[in-house]
């Protein structure tokens, strides 16, 4: 959840019991004795923008998808593979993907961006003592200089939290 809050593409890779253990319904620390081996997967996956269960057959395609989406959304990814799949050879052909630097972050919709700017402008013009909070997301998205220029141009006072110092 911290990775999601800070918009960091962290990859959480987790092992799960082998298919044999699951098929036999053996108790493990991955279930509560009820044969539901996916209970904790769904909890962790809900904190991420993307998740996958890797198998030797889907590993290449799924890893490409998971890496691309985590980088595009700047959010964590959750990857699960069984004990046996971790030792099995990958059965699909490698593909030539793009480099990490080429993955584009998700773009704002021009309509939504215009509506957001208009809403902020309206609130600023009607506020008696407006102020801004400059967070570390400004640097993460490469707009710290633009934000600084905007605050200076508007003569808008701002604050930072201890976690945002240096932004």
N, C-alpha and C positions, 0 to 999 in steps of 0.2 A: 504493500500500500504506500510505503514511503516513496518508492520509485514512481508510482503513478502520480502521487502528489507533486513530486518534483519534476515530472515529465521526463523521466530518464528511460531510455530503451535498454533495460536490464533483462538478460535472458536467464530465466529460472529453469534449470534442467533437473528433472526429478526422475528417479527410478521407481518402478512399480514391480510388484511380484510377477513372477513368470506366468505365462499362460497356463501352465500345468497347475500351479498353486491356485490360480483363479478358477480353473475348470473343476478342481476337486473341492473348492470352497473352503480351503484351509484358513484357519484364523491367522491373521498377521497384524502388525501395527497399522496396516493400511485399511483395515475395516474394523467394524465393531462386533465381529463374530456373526455378521448377518449376510455375508457374501457380497456386500456392496463395496467393491474395491475402488469405486470412482467418487466416493463421497468427498474426499479431501481435494480431489482434482477439481471438482466443480467450484469449491470454495476459492481455491487459489486462482483458477482460470477467470473467475469473476472480477478479480482485481487487475486483470491484464486486458490489453486491447486485442490480443490474439493468442490462441493456444492450439496445440496439436499433440496427438498421440503418434509417435513415430513407430514405423515398422520397417523391416528391410525393404519392402516394396515401395513405400511412400516417402522414405527419408529425404531424398533429393528434392522432390517437389515441395514437400511440406516445409523443409528448412528454408528453401528459397522464399516461400510465401511468408513464413513467420518472421524471418529477418527483414524482409521488405516492409511488412506492415508495422513492425515495432519501430523501425527507423522512420517510416513515413508519419506515424502518429506520435513519435517521441514518447512512447509508453512501453511498459514492460510486456514481456512475452513469457508464456508458460509452456514448456516442452516436457512431455512425458514419454518414457520408453520403458519397456519391460526389461527385467533382468536378462532374459535370453536375447532379446533384440539388440541389446547393447553389445553382445559378442558376435552377432550374426553379420555376415557380409551384406553390404548394400546391393540390392538386386537391380536397381534401375541405373540408367546411364547418367553420368555427370552431364550437367548442362552448363553452357557458358552464360552466366548471369552478368549483371552489371556490377561494377565496383561499389563499395559502400558509399563513396563520395558522390556517386551518380544517383542514388536514391533520393527522390524529391519528397520533401515534407508535404503534408497535406496542405493545399491552398485554401484560402478563404473564398467563399462564394462572393462575387462582387456585390450582389444584391444584399446579402447579410452583412458584409463589411460596411456598405454605405448606410444601412439601417443602424448599425452599431455606432458609427461615427456621428450620425445625426442625433441619436439618442444621447450620446455623451455630450455633444455640443449643447443640446437643449438643457441638460442638467447643469452643465457648467455655467451657462448664461443665467440660469434662474437661481443659482446657489449664492448665498450671501458671503460665505467664506470657504470657497472650494480648496481642496488640497488633494494631493495624489500620493499613492504609495508605489514606490519604484521597487520592483522585485527582481530576483535573479533570473526570472524568465526573460527579461529584456535582453540580457547578455546571451542567454541560451538561444534565443531566436535572432540574434544579430541586430537588434534594433536599439541597443542602449544609447548610441549616439543620437539617433532620431528622437528618442524619448527625451534625452537631455536638451536637444534643440527645441523641442515642443514645450517643455517645462519653462525654459528660458524665454521663449517667444511669448508665452501666455503669462509669464511672471507668476507662475503657479507654485506655491510652496509644496514641498514634498517631504515624505518621511521614508525611512527604511527600517526593516526589522534587523535584528542581529544576524539572521541567516542571509540577509541580502546585502550585507556590507561589502563594499568593493564594487558593486554594480554601478 
